[in-house]
Amino acid sequence: MSRAVLRFVTHRITRHPDTDVTFEAEYLPCKWKAEPSLDSAAVDVECMSHTGLSDHRGFRRICTSFAMVVRAE
Ligand SMILES: [Zn+2]
């Protein structure tokens, strides 16, 4: 009979270094998209401008970040 030796290593997940969070927004029915930006406020302003021009009000917002799993010890 053989025995397996199991060793558990604690990990944690963290934001990947040297990466930024990117913000995007789009209005799906008319396929309008804001310019992706590292500044969420800039994307919000673009959405409000689009509302002013079109009266389109419901936007899909996307926030993208990169994660990395590292050993906790
Ligand atoms: Zn639109």
N, CA, C, O and the ligand as a Tripos MOL2 file, in Angstrom:
@<TRIPOS>MOLECULE
protein
  293   291    74     0     0
PROTEIN
NO_CHARGES

@<TRIPOS>ATOM
      1 N           0.8420   -1.1890    0.0000 N.3       1 MET1
      2 CA          0.0000    0.0000    0.0000 C.3       1 MET1
      3 C           0.8850    1.2510    0.0000 C.2       1 MET1
      4 O           1.7830    1.3990    0.8290 O.2       1 MET1
      5 N           0.6090    2.1290   -0.9370 N.am      2 SER2
      6 CA          1.4040    3.3590   -1.0120 C.3       2 SER2
      7 C           0.6810    4.4970   -0.3210 C.2       2 SER2
      8 O          -0.5420    4.4930   -0.1790 O.2       2 SER2
      9 N           1.4550    5.4500    0.0950 N.am      3 ARG3
     10 CA          0.8960    6.6110    0.7900 C.3       3 ARG3
     11 C           1.2710    7.8910    0.0550 C.2       3 ARG3
     12 O           2.4090    8.0750   -0.3760 O.2       3 ARG3
     13 N           0.3030    8.7510   -0.0730 N.am      4 ALA4
     14 CA          0.5900   10.0660   -0.6700 C.3       4 ALA4
     15 C           0.8090   11.0630    0.4540 C.2       4 ALA4
     16 O           0.0760   11.0700    1.4430 O.2       4 ALA4
     17 N           1.7980   11.8840    0.2980 N.am      5 VAL5
     18 CA          2.0330   12.9620    1.2690 C.3       5 VAL5
     19 C           1.4960   14.2450    0.6710 C.2       5 VAL5
     20 O           1.9790   14.7180   -0.3580 O.2       5 VAL5
     21 N           0.5110   14.7920    1.3140 N.am      6 LEU6
     22 CA         -0.1020   16.0290    0.8030 C.3       6 LEU6
     23 C           0.3910   17.2070    1.6240 C.2       6 LEU6
     24 O           0.4040   17.1710    2.8540 O.2       6 LEU6
     25 N           0.7920   18.2440    0.9190 N.am      7 ARG7
     26 CA          1.2550   19.4470    1.6060 C.3       7 ARG7
     27 C           0.4490   20.6190    1.0790 C.2       7 ARG7
     28 O           0.3730   20.8420   -0.1290 O.2       7 ARG7
     29 N          -0.1420   21.3510    1.9760 N.am      8 PHE8
     30 CA         -0.9660   22.4780    1.5570 C.3       8 PHE8
     31 C          -0.1860   23.7720    1.7370 C.2       8 PHE8
     32 O           0.4420   24.0140    2.7680 O.2       8 PHE8
     33 N          -0.2490   24.5750    0.7190 N.am      9 VAL9
     34 CA          0.4420   25.8580    0.7410 C.3       9 VAL9
     35 C          -0.6170   26.9580    0.6440 C.2       9 VAL9
     36 O          -1.4950   26.9270   -0.2180 O.2       9 VAL9
     37 N          -0.5130   27.9060    1.5310 N.am     10 THR10
     38 CA         -1.4750   28.9970    1.5300 C.3      10 THR10
     39 C          -1.1320   30.0060    0.4330 C.2      10 THR10
     40 O           0.0220   30.3990    0.2640 O.2      10 THR10
     41 N          -2.1510   30.4070   -0.2950 N.am     11 HIS11
     42 CA         -1.9740   31.4040   -1.3480 C.3      11 HIS11
     43 C          -2.9070   32.5810   -1.0930 C.2      11 HIS11
     44 O          -3.8710   32.4860   -0.3340 O.2      11 HIS11
     45 N          -2.5980   33.6560   -1.7310 N.am     12 ARG12
     46 CA         -3.5190   34.7890   -1.7330 C.3      12 ARG12
     47 C          -3.5430   35.3510   -3.1470 C.2      12 ARG12
     48 O          -2.6290   35.1210   -3.9390 O.2      12 ARG12
     49 N          -4.5920   36.0840   -3.4460 N.am     13 ILE13
     50 CA         -4.6970   36.6890   -4.7670 C.3      13 ILE13
     51 C          -4.6030   38.2020   -4.6010 C.2      13 ILE13
     52 O          -5.1780   38.7750   -3.6750 O.2      13 ILE13
     53 N          -3.8870   38.8220   -5.4880 N.am     14 THR14
     54 CA         -3.6310   40.2500   -5.3590 C.3      14 THR14
     55 C          -3.6360   40.8950   -6.7360 C.2      14 THR14
     56 O          -3.5700   40.2090   -7.7560 O.2      14 THR14
     57 N          -3.7140   42.2040   -6.7550 N.am     15 ARG15
     58 CA         -3.6550   42.9030   -8.0340 C.3      15 ARG15
     59 C          -2.2620   42.7140   -8.6300 C.2      15 ARG15
     60 O          -1.2500   42.8550   -7.9440 O.2      15 ARG15
     61 N          -2.2360   42.3970   -9.9080 N.am     16 HIS16
     62 CA         -0.9700   42.1880  -10.5920 C.3      16 HIS16
     63 C          -0.1740   43.4990  -10.5870 C.2      16 HIS16
     64 O          -0.7160   44.5490  -10.9320 O.2      16 HIS16
     65 N           1.0970   43.4460  -10.2000 N.am     17 PRO17
     66 CA          1.8780   44.6870  -10.1950 C.3      17 PRO17
     67 C           2.0660   45.2190  -11.6130 C.2      17 PRO17
     68 O           2.0110   44.4660  -12.5850 O.2      17 PRO17
     69 N           2.2830   46.4890  -11.7110 N.am     18 ASP18
     70 CA          2.5160   47.1490  -12.9980 C.3      18 ASP18
     71 C           1.3330   47.0330  -13.9590 C.2      18 ASP18
     72 O           1.5100   47.0630  -15.1770 O.2      18 ASP18
     73 N           0.1240   46.8990  -13.4020 N.am     19 THR19
     74 CA         -1.0650   46.9390  -14.2560 C.3      19 THR19
     75 C          -2.0100   47.9960  -13.7290 C.2      19 THR19
     76 O          -1.9690   48.3610  -12.5540 O.2      19 THR19
     77 N          -2.8610   48.4810  -14.6150 N.am     20 ASP20
     78 CA         -3.8410   49.4970  -14.2460 C.3      20 ASP20
     79 C          -5.2430   48.9170  -14.3670 C.2      20 ASP20
     80 O          -5.4470   47.9020  -15.0330 O.2      20 ASP20
     81 N          -6.2030   49.5610  -13.7260 N.am     21 VAL21
     82 CA         -7.6020   49.2180  -13.8860 C.3      21 VAL21
     83 C          -8.1380   50.0520  -15.0500 C.2      21 VAL21
     84 O          -7.9610   51.2700  -15.0840 O.2      21 VAL21
     85 N          -8.7900   49.3890  -15.9950 N.am     22 THR22
     86 CA         -9.3370   50.0750  -17.1620 C.3      22 THR22
     87 C         -10.8620   50.1370  -17.0580 C.2      22 THR22
     88 O         -11.5060   49.1460  -16.7110 O.2      22 THR22
     89 N         -11.4340   51.2980  -17.3600 N.am     23 PHE23
     90 CA        -12.8810   51.4930  -17.3140 C.3      23 PHE23
     91 C         -13.4240   51.6420  -18.7340 C.2      23 PHE23
     92 O         -12.8350   52.3150  -19.5800 O.2      23 PHE23
     93 N         -14.5670   50.9920  -18.9670 N.am     24 GLU24
     94 CA        -15.2270   51.0800  -20.2690 C.3      24 GLU24
     95 C         -16.7200   51.2190  -20.0280 C.2      24 GLU24
     96 O         -17.2130   50.8750  -18.9540 O.2      24 GLU24
     97 N         -17.4440   51.7240  -21.0250 N.am     25 ALA25
     98 CA        -18.9000   51.7990  -20.9480 C.3      25 ALA25
     99 C         -19.4610   51.7010  -22.3500 C.2      25 ALA25
    100 O         -18.8350   52.1290  -23.3200 O.2      25 ALA25
    101 N         -20.6640   51.1260  -22.4440 N.am     26 GLU26
    102 CA        -21.3110   51.0430  -23.7520 C.3      26 GLU26
    103 C         -22.8200   51.0560  -23.5910 C.2      26 GLU26
    104 O         -23.3740   50.6520  -22.5690 O.2      26 GLU26
    105 N         -23.4570   51.5390  -24.6480 N.am     27 TYR27
    106 CA        -24.9240   51.4800  -24.7170 C.3      27 TYR27
    107 C         -25.2520   50.4320  -25.7590 C.2      27 TYR27
    108 O         -25.0070   50.6340  -26.9480 O.2      27 TYR27
    109 N         -25.8100   49.3030  -25.3140 N.am     28 LEU28
    110 CA        -25.9080   48.1360  -26.1850 C.3      28 LEU28
    111 C         -26.8370   48.3330  -27.3880 C.2      28 LEU28
    112 O         -26.4520   47.9460  -28.4910 O.2      28 LEU28
    113 N         -28.0540   48.9200  -27.2420 N.am     29 PRO29
    114 CA        -28.9630   48.9710  -28.4010 C.3      29 PRO29
    115 C         -28.3960   49.7380  -29.5980 C.2      29 PRO29
    116 O         -28.6560   49.3640  -30.7410 O.2      29 PRO29
    117 N         -27.6230   50.8070  -29.3570 N.am     30 CYS30
    118 CA        -27.0870   51.5730  -30.4930 C.3      30 CYS30
    119 C         -25.6020   51.3010  -30.7080 C.2      30 CYS30
    120 O         -24.9850   51.8830  -31.6000 O.2      30 CYS30
    121 N         -25.0310   50.4240  -29.8990 N.am     31 LYS31
    122 CA        -23.6290   49.9930  -30.0400 C.3      31 LYS31
    123 C         -22.6150   51.1150  -29.7890 C.2      31 LYS31
    124 O         -21.4610   51.0200  -30.2070 O.2      31 LYS31
    125 N         -23.0530   52.1710  -29.1070 N.am     32 TRP32
    126 CA        -22.1200   53.2530  -28.7600 C.3      32 TRP32
    127 C         -21.1700   52.7700  -27.6730 C.2      32 TRP32
    128 O         -21.5720   52.0290  -26.7760 O.2      32 TRP32
    129 N         -19.8990   53.1910  -27.7530 N.am     33 LYS33
    130 CA        -18.9220   52.8450  -26.7230 C.3      33 LYS33
    131 C         -18.1220   54.0740  -26.3420 C.2      33 LYS33
    132 O         -17.7430   54.8730  -27.1990 O.2      33 LYS33
    133 N         -17.8710   54.2170  -25.0750 N.am     34 ALA34
    134 CA        -16.9770   55.2710  -24.6090 C.3      34 ALA34
    135 C         -15.5390   54.8640  -24.8940 C.2      34 ALA34
    136 O         -15.2350   53.6780  -25.0240 O.2      34 ALA34
    137 N         -14.6690   55.8410  -24.9880 N.am     35 GLU35
    138 CA        -13.2390   55.5660  -25.1290 C.3      35 GLU35
    139 C         -12.7510   54.9300  -23.8200 C.2      35 GLU35
    140 O         -12.9090   55.5340  -22.7590 O.2      35 GLU35
    141 N         -12.1590   53.7240  -23.8680 N.am     36 PRO36
    142 CA        -11.6470   53.1180  -22.6310 C.3      36 PRO36
    143 C         -10.6220   54.0360  -21.9620 C.2      36 PRO36
    144 O          -9.8320   54.6960  -22.6380 O.2      36 PRO36
    145 N         -10.6440   54.0690  -20.6370 N.am     37 SER37
    146 CA         -9.7730   55.0100  -19.9310 C.3      37 SER37
    147 C          -9.3610   54.4420  -18.5810 C.2      37 SER37
    148 O         -10.0390   53.5790  -18.0240 O.2      37 SER37
    149 N          -8.2480   54.9340  -18.0640 N.am     38 LEU38
    150 CA         -7.8360   54.6050  -16.7000 C.3      38 LEU38
    151 C          -8.5760   55.4740  -15.6990 C.2      38 LEU38
    152 O          -8.4940   55.2490  -14.4910 O.2      38 LEU38
    153 N          -9.2980   56.4660  -16.2020 N.am     39 ASP39
    154 CA        -10.0110   57.4380  -15.3660 C.3      39 ASP39
    155 C         -11.5150   57.1850  -15.4870 C.2      39 ASP39
    156 O         -12.1110   57.4760  -16.5240 O.2      39 ASP39
    157 N         -12.1330   56.6420  -14.4250 N.am     40 SER40
    158 CA        -13.5590   56.3060  -14.4940 C.3      40 SER40
    159 C         -14.4070   57.5450  -14.7200 C.2      40 SER40
    160 O         -15.4490   57.4680  -15.3710 O.2      40 SER40
    161 N         -13.9790   58.6900  -14.1920 N.am     41 ALA41
    162 CA        -14.7620   59.9190  -14.3400 C.3      41 ALA41
    163 C         -14.8240   60.3500  -15.8000 C.2      41 ALA41
    164 O         -15.8500   60.8630  -16.2480 O.2      41 ALA41
    165 N         -13.7480   60.1500  -16.5440 N.am     42 ALA42
    166 CA        -13.7370   60.5170  -17.9620 C.3      42 ALA42
    167 C         -14.7610   59.6870  -18.7330 C.2      42 ALA42
    168 O         -15.4320   60.1960  -19.6300 O.2      42 ALA42
    169 N         -14.8760   58.4110  -18.3790 N.am     43 VAL43
    170 CA        -15.8530   57.5400  -19.0370 C.3      43 VAL43
    171 C         -17.2730   57.9800  -18.6630 C.2      43 VAL43
    172 O         -18.1640   57.9960  -19.5130 O.2      43 VAL43
    173 N         -17.4790   58.3310  -17.4090 N.am     44 ASP44
    174 CA        -18.7950   58.8000  -16.9720 C.3      44 ASP44
    175 C         -19.2090   60.0630  -17.7290 C.2      44 ASP44
    176 O         -20.3650   60.1980  -18.1280 O.2      44 ASP44
    177 N         -18.2710   60.9800  -17.9250 N.am     45 VAL45
    178 CA        -18.5750   62.2170  -18.6540 C.3      45 VAL45
    179 C         -18.9750   61.8900  -20.0940 C.2      45 VAL45
    180 O         -19.8990   62.4970  -20.6350 O.2      45 VAL45
    181 N         -18.2820   60.9340  -20.7120 N.am     46 GLU46
    182 CA        -18.6460   60.5350  -22.0850 C.3      46 GLU46
    183 C         -20.0610   59.9670  -22.1370 C.2      46 GLU46
    184 O         -20.8120   60.2420  -23.0730 O.2      46 GLU46
    185 N         -20.4230   59.1720  -21.1240 N.am     47 CYS47
    186 CA        -21.7800   58.6100  -21.0700 C.3      47 CYS47
    187 C         -22.8150   59.7190  -20.9770 C.2      47 CYS47
    188 O         -23.8330   59.6940  -21.6690 O.2      47 CYS47
    189 N         -22.5460   60.6950  -20.1130 N.am     48 MET48
    190 CA        -23.5080   61.7920  -19.9470 C.3      48 MET48
    191 C         -23.6100   62.6210  -21.2260 C.2      48 MET48
    192 O         -24.6910   63.1060  -21.5620 O.2      48 MET48
    193 N         -22.5030   62.7870  -21.9360 N.am     49 SER49
    194 CA        -22.5390   63.4900  -23.2230 C.3      49 SER49
    195 C         -23.3930   62.7140  -24.2230 C.2      49 SER49
    196 O         -24.1670   63.3020  -24.9780 O.2      49 SER49
    197 N         -23.2460   61.3870  -24.2190 N.am     50 HIS50
    198 CA        -24.0420   60.5720  -25.1340 C.3      50 HIS50
    199 C         -25.5170   60.6920  -24.7900 C.2      50 HIS50
    200 O         -26.3590   60.7350  -25.6880 O.2      50 HIS50
    201 N         -25.8430   60.7470  -23.5020 N.am     51 THR51
    202 CA        -27.2370   60.9250  -23.0970 C.3      51 THR51
    203 C         -27.7660   62.2640  -23.6100 C.2      51 THR51
    204 O         -28.9000   62.3550  -24.0790 O.2      51 THR51
    205 N         -26.9360   63.2960  -23.5150 N.am     52 GLY52
    206 CA        -27.3630   64.6070  -23.9830 C.3      52 GLY52
    207 C         -27.6800   64.6170  -25.4650 C.2      52 GLY52
    208 O         -28.5840   65.3300  -25.9000 O.2      52 GLY52
    209 N         -26.9410   63.8290  -26.2540 N.am     53 LEU53
    210 CA        -27.1260   63.8090  -27.7060 C.3      53 LEU53
    211 C         -28.2440   62.8680  -28.1410 C.2      53 LEU53
    212 O         -28.8870   63.1030  -29.1630 O.2      53 LEU53
    213 N         -28.4820   61.7970  -27.3690 N.am     54 SER54
    214 CA        -29.3360   60.7170  -27.8660 C.3      54 SER54
    215 C         -30.5130   60.3900  -26.9470 C.2      54 SER54
    216 O         -31.4620   59.7280  -27.3660 O.2      54 SER54
    217 N         -30.4540   60.8490  -25.6990 N.am     55 ASP55
    218 CA        -31.4060   60.4620  -24.6550 C.3      55 ASP55
    219 C         -31.2890   58.9790  -24.2880 C.2      55 ASP55
    220 O         -32.2000   58.4180  -23.6790 O.2      55 ASP55
    221 N         -30.1890   58.3530  -24.6500 N.am     56 HIS56
    222 CA        -29.9180   56.9790  -24.1880 C.3      56 HIS56
    223 C         -29.3420   57.0690  -22.7760 C.2      56 HIS56
    224 O         -28.4150   57.8410  -22.5300 O.2      56 HIS56
    225 N         -29.8950   56.2730  -21.8420 N.am     57 ARG57
    226 CA        -29.5770   56.5000  -20.4280 C.3      57 ARG57
    227 C         -28.9960   55.3110  -19.6860 C.2      57 ARG57
    228 O         -28.4180   55.4890  -18.6130 O.2      57 ARG57
    229 N         -29.1290   54.1090  -20.2190 N.am     58 GLY58
    230 CA        -28.6760   52.9200  -19.4800 C.3      58 GLY58
    231 C         -27.3960   52.3500  -20.0790 C.2      58 GLY58
    232 O         -27.4120   51.8450  -21.2010 O.2      58 GLY58
    233 N         -26.3090   52.4220  -19.3580 N.am     59 PHE59
    234 CA        -25.0100   52.0100  -19.8960 C.3      59 PHE59
    235 C         -24.4870   50.7660  -19.1960 C.2      59 PHE59
    236 O         -24.6670   50.5780  -17.9930 O.2      59 PHE59
    237 N         -23.8420   49.9320  -19.9760 N.am     60 ARG60
    238 CA        -23.1280   48.7780  -19.4150 C.3      60 ARG60
    239 C         -21.7150   49.2470  -19.1130 C.2      60 ARG60
    240 O         -20.9960   49.6900  -20.0100 O.2      60 ARG60
    241 N         -21.3150   49.1490  -17.8440 N.am     61 ARG61
    242 CA        -19.9750   49.6060  -17.4710 C.3      61 ARG61
    243 C         -19.0870   48.3940  -17.1750 C.2      61 ARG61
    244 O         -19.5200   47.4270  -16.5480 O.2      61 ARG61
    245 N         -17.8610   48.4660  -17.6310 N.am     62 ILE62
    246 CA        -16.9110   47.3630  -17.4800 C.3      62 ILE62
    247 C         -15.6500   47.9050  -16.8140 C.2      62 ILE62
    248 O         -15.0930   48.9260  -17.2170 O.2      62 ILE62
    249 N         -15.2280   47.1910  -15.7910 N.am     63 CYS63
    250 CA        -14.0100   47.5560  -15.0720 C.3      63 CYS63
    251 C         -13.0860   46.3440  -15.1420 C.2      63 CYS63
    252 O         -13.4330   45.2760  -14.6370 O.2      63 CYS63
    253 N         -11.9290   46.4900  -15.7530 N.am     64 THR64
    254 CA        -11.0250   45.3660  -15.9690 C.3      64 THR64
    255 C          -9.7530   45.5450  -15.1420 C.2      64 THR64
    256 O          -9.1190   46.5990  -15.1730 O.2      64 THR64
    257 N          -9.3940   44.4930  -14.4030 N.am     65 SER65
    258 CA         -8.1380   44.5130  -13.6800 C.3      65 SER65
    259 C          -7.4610   43.1600  -13.8380 C.2      65 SER65
    260 O          -8.0860   42.1910  -14.2700 O.2      65 SER65
    261 N          -6.2080   43.0980  -13.4950 N.am     66 PHE66
    262 CA         -5.4420   41.8690  -13.6140 C.3      66 PHE66
    263 C          -5.0410   41.3870  -12.2340 C.2      66 PHE66
    264 O          -4.5570   42.1580  -11.4060 O.2      66 PHE66
    265 N          -5.2480   40.1060  -12.0000 N.am     67 ALA67
    266 CA         -4.9560   39.5310  -10.6890 C.3      67 ALA67
    267 C          -3.8540   38.4870  -10.8050 C.2      67 ALA67
    268 O          -3.5980   37.9340  -11.8750 O.2      67 ALA67
    269 N          -3.2160   38.2370   -9.6760 N.am     68 MET68
    270 CA         -2.1290   37.2580   -9.6460 C.3      68 MET68
    271 C          -2.1950   36.5000   -8.3240 C.2      68 MET68
    272 O          -2.3720   37.0970   -7.2620 O.2      68 MET68
    273 N          -2.0520   35.1860   -8.4010 N.am     69 VAL69
    274 CA         -2.0310   34.3640   -7.1930 C.3      69 VAL69
    275 C          -0.5700   34.1700   -6.7740 C.2      69 VAL69
    276 O           0.2870   33.8050   -7.5790 O.2      69 VAL69
    277 N          -0.3230   34.4250   -5.5000 N.am     70 VAL70
    278 CA          1.0370   34.2950   -4.9810 C.3      70 VAL70
    279 C           1.0130   33.4650   -3.6990 C.2      70 VAL70
    280 O          -0.0140   33.3660   -3.0290 O.2      70 VAL70
    281 N           2.1350   32.8860   -3.3770 N.am     71 ARG71
    282 CA          2.2380   32.1570   -2.1140 C.3      71 ARG71
    283 C           2.1870   33.1440   -0.9500 C.2      71 ARG71
    284 O           2.8330   34.1910   -0.9820 O.2      71 ARG71
    285 N           1.4310   32.8070    0.0520 N.am     72 ALA72
    286 CA          1.2660   33.7280    1.1770 C.3      72 ALA72
    287 C           2.4360   33.6910    2.1380 C.2      72 ALA72
    288 O           2.6320   34.6230    2.9180 O.2      72 ALA72
    289 N           3.2290   32.6050    2.0870 N.am     73 GLU73
    290 CA          4.3320   32.4800    3.0610 C.3      73 GLU73
    291 C           5.6150   33.1300    2.5510 C.2      73 GLU73
    292 O           6.6330   33.1140    3.2430 O.2      73 GLU73
    293 ZN        -26.8190   55.5730  -28.0380 Zn       74 ZN74
@<TRIPOS>BOND
     1     1     2 1
     2     2     3 1
     3     3     4 2
     4     3     5 am
     5     5     6 1
     6     6     7 1
     7     7     8 2
     8     7     9 am
     9     9    10 1
    10    10    11 1
    11    11    12 2
    12    11    13 am
    13    13    14 1
    14    14    15 1
    15    15    16 2
    16    15    17 am
    17    17    18 1
    18    18    19 1
    19    19    20 2
    20    19    21 am
    21    21    22 1
    22    22    23 1
    23    23    24 2
    24    23    25 am
    25    25    26 1
    26    26    27 1
    27    27    28 2
    28    27    29 am
    29    29    30 1
    30    30    31 1
    31    31    32 2
    32    31    33 am
    33    33    34 1
    34    34    35 1
    35    35    36 2
    36    35    37 am
    37    37    38 1
    38    38    39 1
    39    39    40 2
    40    39    41 am
    41    41    42 1
    42    42    43 1
    43    43    44 2
    44    43    45 am
    45    45    46 1
    46    46    47 1
    47    47    48 2
    48    47    49 am
    49    49    50 1
    50    50    51 1
    51    51    52 2
    52    51    53 am
    53    53    54 1
    54    54    55 1
    55    55    56 2
    56    55    57 am
    57    57    58 1
    58    58    59 1
    59    59    60 2
    60    59    61 am
    61    61    62 1
    62    62    63 1
    63    63    64 2
    64    63    65 am
    65    65    66 1
    66    66    67 1
    67    67    68 2
    68    67    69 am
    69    69    70 1
    70    70    71 1
    71    71    72 2
    72    71    73 am
    73    73    74 1
    74    74    75 1
    75    75    76 2
    76    75    77 am
    77    77    78 1
    78    78    79 1
    79    79    80 2
    80    79    81 am
    81    81    82 1
    82    82    83 1
    83    83    84 2
    84    83    85 am
    85    85    86 1
    86    86    87 1
    87    87    88 2
    88    87    89 am
    89    89    90 1
    90    90    91 1
    91    91    92 2
    92    91    93 am
    93    93    94 1
    94    94    95 1
    95    95    96 2
    96    95    97 am
    97    97    98 1
    98    98    99 1
    99    99   100 2
   100    99   101 am
   101   101   102 1
   102   102   103 1
   103   103   104 2
   104   103   105 am
   105   105   106 1
   106   106   107 1
   107   107   108 2
   108   107   109 am
   109   109   110 1
   110   110   111 1
   111   111   112 2
   112   111   113 am
   113   113   114 1
   114   114   115 1
   115   115   116 2
   116   115   117 am
   117   117   118 1
   118   118   119 1
   119   119   120 2
   120   119   121 am
   121   121   122 1
   122   122   123 1
   123   123   124 2
   124   123   125 am
   125   125   126 1
   126   126   127 1
   127   127   128 2
   128   127   129 am
   129   129   130 1
   130   130   131 1
   131   131   132 2
   132   131   133 am
   133   133   134 1
   134   134   135 1
   135   135   136 2
   136   135   137 am
   137   137   138 1
   138   138   139 1
   139   139   140 2
   140   139   141 am
   141   141   142 1
   142   142   143 1
   143   143   144 2
   144   143   145 am
   145   145   146 1
   146   146   147 1
   147   147   148 2
   148   147   149 am
   149   149   150 1
   150   150   151 1
   151   151   152 2
   152   151   153 am
   153   153   154 1
   154   154   155 1
   155   155   156 2
   156   155   157 am
   157   157   158 1
   158   158   159 1
   159   159   160 2
   160   159   161 am
   161   161   162 1
   162   162   163 1
   163   163   164 2
   164   163   165 am
   165   165   166 1
   166   166   167 1
   167   167   168 2
   168   167   169 am
   169   169   170 1
   170   170   171 1
   171   171   172 2
   172   171   173 am
   173   173   174 1
   174   174   175 1
   175   175   176 2
   176   175   177 am
   177   177   178 1
   178   178   179 1
   179   179   180 2
   180   179   181 am
   181   181   182 1
   182   182   183 1
   183   183   184 2
   184   183   185 am
   185   185   186 1
   186   186   187 1
   187   187   188 2
   188   187   189 am
   189   189   190 1
   190   190   191 1
   191   191   192 2
   192   191   193 am
   193   193   194 1
   194   194   195 1
   195   195   196 2
   196   195   197 am
   197   197   198 1
   198   198   199 1
   199   199   200 2
   200   199   201 am
   201   201   202 1
   202   202   203 1
   203   203   204 2
   204   203   205 am
   205   205   206 1
   206   206   207 1
   207   207   208 2
   208   207   209 am
   209   209   210 1
   210   210   211 1
   211   211   212 2
   212   211   213 am
   213   213   214 1
   214   214   215 1
   215   215   216 2
   216   215   217 am
   217   217   218 1
   218   218   219 1
   219   219   220 2
   220   219   221 am
   221   221   222 1
   222   222   223 1
   223   223   224 2
   224   223   225 am
   225   225   226 1
   226   226   227 1
   227   227   228 2
   228   227   229 am
   229   229   230 1
   230   230   231 1
   231   231   232 2
   232   231   233 am
   233   233   234 1
   234   234   235 1
   235   235   236 2
   236   235   237 am
   237   237   238 1
   238   238   239 1
   239   239   240 2
   240   239   241 am
   241   241   242 1
   242   242   243 1
   243   243   244 2
   244   243   245 am
   245   245   246 1
   246   246   247 1
   247   247   248 2
   248   247   249 am
   249   249   250 1
   250   250   251 1
   251   251   252 2
   252   251   253 am
   253   253   254 1
   254   254   255 1
   255   255   256 2
   256   255   257 am
   257   257   258 1
   258   258   259 1
   259   259   260 2
   260   259   261 am
   261   261   262 1
   262   262   263 1
   263   263   264 2
   264   263   265 am
   265   265   266 1
   266   266   267 1
   267   267   268 2
   268   267   269 am
   269   269   270 1
   270   270   271 1
   271   271   272 2
   272   271   273 am
   273   273   274 1
   274   274   275 1
   275   275   276 2
   276   275   277 am
   277   277   278 1
   278   278   279 1
   279   279   280 2
   280   279   281 am
   281   281   282 1
   282   282   283 1
   283   283   284 2
   284   283   285 am
   285   285   286 1
   286   286   287 1
   287   287   288 2
   288   287   289 am
   289   289   290 1
   290   290   291 1
   291   291   292 2
@<TRIPOS>SUBSTRUCTURE
     1 MET1         2 RESIDUE 1 A MET
     2 SER2         6 RESIDUE 1 A SER
     3 ARG3        10 RESIDUE 1 A ARG
     4 ALA4        14 RESIDUE 1 A ALA
     5 VAL5        18 RESIDUE 1 A VAL
     6 LEU6        22 RESIDUE 1 A LEU
     7 ARG7        26 RESIDUE 1 A ARG
     8 PHE8        30 RESIDUE 1 A PHE
     9 VAL9        34 RESIDUE 1 A VAL
    10 THR10       38 RESIDUE 1 A THR
    11 HIS11       42 RESIDUE 1 A HIS
    12 ARG12       46 RESIDUE 1 A ARG
    13 ILE13       50 RESIDUE 1 A ILE
    14 THR14       54 RESIDUE 1 A THR
    15 ARG15       58 RESIDUE 1 A ARG
    16 HIS16       62 RESIDUE 1 A HIS
    17 PRO17       66 RESIDUE 1 A PRO
    18 ASP18       70 RESIDUE 1 A ASP
    19 THR19       74 RESIDUE 1 A THR
    20 ASP20       78 RESIDUE 1 A ASP
    21 VAL21       82 RESIDUE 1 A VAL
    22 THR22       86 RESIDUE 1 A THR
    23 PHE23       90 RESIDUE 1 A PHE
    24 GLU24       94 RESIDUE 1 A GLU
    25 ALA25       98 RESIDUE 1 A ALA
    26 GLU26      102 RESIDUE 1 A GLU
    27 TYR27      106 RESIDUE 1 A TYR
    28 LEU28      110 RESIDUE 1 A LEU
    29 PRO29      114 RESIDUE 1 A PRO
    30 CYS30      118 RESIDUE 1 A CYS
    31 LYS31      122 RESIDUE 1 A LYS
    32 TRP32      126 RESIDUE 1 A TRP
    33 LYS33      130 RESIDUE 1 A LYS
    34 ALA34      134 RESIDUE 1 A ALA
    35 GLU35      138 RESIDUE 1 A GLU
    36 PRO36      142 RESIDUE 1 A PRO
    37 SER37      146 RESIDUE 1 A SER
    38 LEU38      150 RESIDUE 1 A LEU
    39 ASP39      154 RESIDUE 1 A ASP
    40 SER40      158 RESIDUE 1 A SER
    41 ALA41      162 RESIDUE 1 A ALA
    42 ALA42      166 RESIDUE 1 A ALA
    43 VAL43      170 RESIDUE 1 A VAL
    44 ASP44      174 RESIDUE 1 A ASP
    45 VAL45      178 RESIDUE 1 A VAL
    46 GLU46      182 RESIDUE 1 A GLU
    47 CYS47      186 RESIDUE 1 A CYS
    48 MET48      190 RESIDUE 1 A MET
    49 SER49      194 RESIDUE 1 A SER
    50 HIS50      198 RESIDUE 1 A HIS
    51 THR51      202 RESIDUE 1 A THR
    52 GLY52      206 RESIDUE 1 A GLY
    53 LEU53      210 RESIDUE 1 A LEU
    54 SER54      214 RESIDUE 1 A SER
    55 ASP55      218 RESIDUE 1 A ASP
    56 HIS56      222 RESIDUE 1 A HIS
    57 ARG57      226 RESIDUE 1 A ARG
    58 GLY58      230 RESIDUE 1 A GLY
    59 PHE59      234 RESIDUE 1 A PHE
    60 ARG60      238 RESIDUE 1 A ARG
    61 ARG61      242 RESIDUE 1 A ARG
    62 ILE62      246 RESIDUE 1 A ILE
    63 CYS63      250 RESIDUE 1 A CYS
    64 THR64      254 RESIDUE 1 A THR
    65 SER65      258 RESIDUE 1 A SER
    66 PHE66      262 RESIDUE 1 A PHE
    67 ALA67      266 RESIDUE 1 A ALA
    68 MET68      270 RESIDUE 1 A MET
    69 VAL69      274 RESIDUE 1 A VAL
    70 VAL70      278 RESIDUE 1 A VAL
    71 ARG71      282 RESIDUE 1 A ARG
    72 ALA72      286 RESIDUE 1 A ALA
    73 GLU73      290 RESIDUE 1 A GLU
    74 ZN74       293 GROUP 0 **** ****
